[in-house]
Amino acid sequence: PSPSPSPSPSPSPSPSMLLSTIEVGKEREGSSERKPVMFMLAGFPDDHSVWANLADEFKVDYRVVLACLPDYDKDALRKKAGYSFDEVLGKLRAATGVAPVNMPLTSDVLAGAIIETVDAVTWEDEKVTLVIHDWGCFFGYHFAGRRPEKVEAVVALDIGAAVRPPKGVEKAGKASSLGKAKNTAKVLCYQLYFAASFVVGRVLGSTVATYMMLFPFMMLLKYTAFMHVRGTYKPECTLSKPIQAWMCYPYYYLWRDIFRGRDLAPPFPQCRTLFMWGTKKAITFHSKSFLHKLKDTDRCAYAGVEGGHWFFLDQHETTVGLMKDFLLKGHAFKCAPT
């Protein structure tokens, strides 16, 4: 069943809040016990519906709050230029009635896209378990770094945090270095192409850019198993939509800010962390240093799951089993594929 909206425990934020939320598994009326909160943040190009099956598995043990990036639950952007990281931060503060805070515009404020949203759907003393995927990982890691007192645990799907190789580690051989260079080139290729698609959409219109640039490119990625682009694994939910050029605004603002010299590296979480990634795709979004960091950190776990970027859709039972082992049983497994 599709999740249905319900009121948040704190004062309802303004309708202009950029991150819309849907809540499932709320407490029974009159109950004195509060369920722990699971905050699930989707990435490109998903709306809340991508979490429907996982939310159904955890609604008994958690109050599950589903969220997606600004306007990803709409048919078009409300703002033609899209949303930069700083605009998301400022507008969310204004929307929730929170007084502005003077902070330098560094990477630790980029999690503003979810800071006030999490505050709006939780009690002051409540922590959340973050379940994040794709761009949700980018903002989720920054949120965990910015507000560690609000995060109980992190479950990150397919996107790793930035971790520098530890000192004293031998340099990779030629084969490993070549593989890393190829992977980096693939990431640059598709991200810059998505950024360009957004720019073309602003000039010629999103529909033109979608048919002229995105559709041919996405077909190429699908048939080369680049990421096992969603299509084969599309969930059975009417809220899911095809990828459109206007949805590419995060890539545009990412590379715009990188070219301006901003440090956007997502920090390693300072809490219990489970990382899972799809092993059947031609590109990876995490480093060996990240896995080594997880391996050397108490109460952290990682596992490779057979599948693509959206492995949690077609490998549902495996994903749920690993999450429950980690979150409910406290297992800290380290099972990377050989």
N, C-alpha and C positions, 0 to 999 in steps of 0.2 A: 504494500500500500504506500501511496505517496505521503510524505510527511506533511503535517498541517501546522500552520502558524499558531503560536500561543504567546501570551504576554511574558515579558521579562520581569524579574523580581525588582529591578530598579526602575525609576521613572522612565516612561517610554521616550526614546529619543525622537527627534524631529523626523518627519517623513523624508527629508532631504538627505538623511544619512546615506553615505555612499555604499556601505556594505549592508545589503539586506540579509536578514537572518530568518531561518525557519527552525522551530524548536520541536523536538520529539522526546518522549520519555520523561515528561515533567512529573513533579511530585504530585501525589494525591492530595486533594484539598483536605485540610485539617491535619495533615501529617506533620509531626514535629521533626522528622528526620529529613535531611537534605541529601539528595543524590550528588555525587561528584559530577563536575561538568566536563563534557568532552566537546571541544570546539573544533569543528572540521572545516578547513579552509581550502577550497578548490582552486585550481589554476586555469591556465589557458587550454581550451576555450570553454570550460565547463561552467554550468550553473549548479544550483544545489542538488539537482537530480543525480549527479554522478555519485553522491554519497548515500542514495536512498537505501541500497541493500546493506551497506555497512552499518548505517544508523539503525536499521531494524534489528541487527544482531546485538547492539550495545544499549538499546533503549531501556532494558530491564535494569541494568547496573548503573547507567549514567543518565543524566539529563543532557541530551545531545543537541548541540546548536550547530546548524549548518550555515555556511557563509560562502559567498563567491566574490570575485573581484567586481569593482564598480561597473554597473550596467550589463554585466554578463547574463543577468536574468531578464534583460530587456531585448527588444528587437532592433535597437539602434542606440548609439551614444546620445545621451542628453546634452553633451557638450562636444561640438565637432572636433575640437583640438585634442580630445581625450583627457586623461588625468595624469599629471606628473606626480612624482612621489610626494613632493612638498605640498602640492595642491590637495592631495588626498589627506595629508596630515592636517592642514589648516581647516579644511572644510568639515572634517570630522569633529574637530574641536569645537567649531562654531555650531555644528548640528546638534551636538550633545550638551551644549550649554556649559562646557568646561572652559574656565578662564585660560587664555593663551599663556604658554610658558616660553620664556626666552631661552632658546637652545641653539647652539650652532647647527648649521645644516650639514651634518655629517651622517655617516651610515647608520648611527645608532638611533636616528629619528625617523628612518625610512619605514619602520614598523608602525608608524602612525596610522596606516591604513586599517590596522586592527586593534590598536591600543584602546581607543575609546569605545569601540564596538564590544570588546571583551568586557570592559568596565560596565557597559550598559546592560549586559545580559547576565552579570554575576553579582553576588553580594561582595561587599568590600573585603571580607576575609576569605573569600573563596579562591581556590586555585583551579586552573583548567588543565586538562590533558589535551595538548594540541595534536591533531591529526591533519597532516598537510601534504599536498601534492603539487608538483610543478611550481608555478609562481606562488602558490600558497606556501611552499617551502621557503622561498626567498623571503617573503614577508614574515613567515613564522619564525625563522631563525633570528631575524632582527628583533622581532617582538620578544622572544625568549631572552635575548641579550639586553634589551631595554628594560624589560619588566620581569626579571627572574623570580621575584617574590610571588608572581601570579601564575607561574607554570609548575605543575606537578611533574609532568612527563611530556616527552615529544615522541610522536610516531611520524617519521618522515618517509615519504614514498617516492623513490627514484631520483631525488635531487639531494646531493650532499652539501655540507657546509664547507667553507674554505678553511683548509688546514695546511700549514706549511710543512714541508718534510722536516722531520726531527734532525737535529745536528748529529753528525757522525755517521749518518746513513750513506752507504755507498751510492754513487751515481748510477743511474740506470744504464743498461747496455744500449747498444745501437738499436736493436730490435724494439726494445721497450720505448726508447725515445722517439723512434719513428712512429710507433703506434699512438703515442701520446700526441704527436704533432698532427697525425691524420685525424684523430678525434677532435682536437681543437679546431682544425680547419672545417670539419663538418658542423661544429657548433656555430662558428662564425658565419658559415654559409647560410644556414637556415635562419639564424636570428637576424642577420642583416637583411636578408630577403624579406622577412616578415616586417621589419622596420620600414623598408622601402615600400612595401605594399600599403602600409598605413599612410605614408606620405602621399603616394599616388592616389589613395582613396580620398584624402583631404582635397586634392586638386581636381580630380575627375569624378569623384563620388565613390562611395564604398562599393556599390554594386558593380561598377565598371572595373574597379581594381580587383574585386573578388573573382570575376569571370576571366579577366585578362591575365592576372598574375597568380592568385592563390590556387584556383582549381587545377591548372596544369601542374603546378609545383607539388600540391598535395597528392595528386595521382602518382607522380614520380616517386615521392617518398613512400607511398603505400606499397607500390610494386617492387621497391628495392628493400622493403622491410627496414627502412631507416629507423623508425621508432615504433613500428607497428601502429601507425597513426590510427586514432580512434575512427571507427567505421565498422571494422570487424567486431570490435568489442563495445559497440555503442549500447548503453543500457536501454532496457525497454521502458522508456519514460517519455511522455509527451513534451516535457520541458526541454529536452535536449535539442540543440539546434546545430546546423552545419556551420563550419568555420566561415567567418566573414572578415573582410579587410579591416573594418573598424575595431575588431577585437585585438588587433596587433599593437595597440597603443603602448602596452608595457615594454615591448621590444624597442620601440622608437625612443621612449624616455630613458630606458636603460642605456642605450648606446649614445644618446645625446649627452647624458651625464658622465659616462665614461670618457668620452672625447673631451669633456670639460675638466677632466682630471679628478673626479670624485671617487672616493673609496667606497665601493658598493659590495665588497666581499661579505657574504653572510657569516656571522660568527658561529663557532661551535657552541652548542647548548651547554649550560652549566647545570643540567639536571638529568634524570634518567632519560635515555634516548634509545629508541628502536629505529633502525634504518633498514628498509627493504627496497630492493631494486629489481627490475625486470632484466633477465639475463639473455633474452632472445631478441635483441635489437642491435643495430649496427653502430650504436653510439652510446656512450656512457656519460652520466652527469655527476660523477663523484670520482674522487682520487683515491689511490692506494693509501695516501697519508691519512685521509679521513677514516678509512677502515682501520688503520693501525691505531689511530686515536681512540676509536670506539673499543677496539680490542684491549687497549691499555687502561681504559676508564671503567671503574667499578659500576655495576648496575646498568651497563649499556649493552646493547645487543645488535646484531645485524644478520641479515639472511638474504641470499639471492633467490628469487622466485622465478620459475620458468614462465616467461611471458614478455610483453613489450612494455612500453611506457605506462600503459593503463592495465598492468598485470592484475591489479586488485579487482578488476571487473570479470576477467575470464578465469582467474584463479581465486575465486571468492573464498572457498572453504579453507584453502591453505593460508590466505591472508588473515582471515578471522582467527584461525587456530594459533598463528604466531602472535597476533595482537593479544589474544586472551592469555596465552602463556606468559607474555611479558607483563601486561598490565594487571591481570587478576591473580596470577600465580607467582609473579616476581622472578621469573626465569631470565637469566642473562646469557642467552645462547650466542655462540659465534659460529655461524654455519655458512660461510662463503662457499660458493661452488668451486670445485677444483678445476 
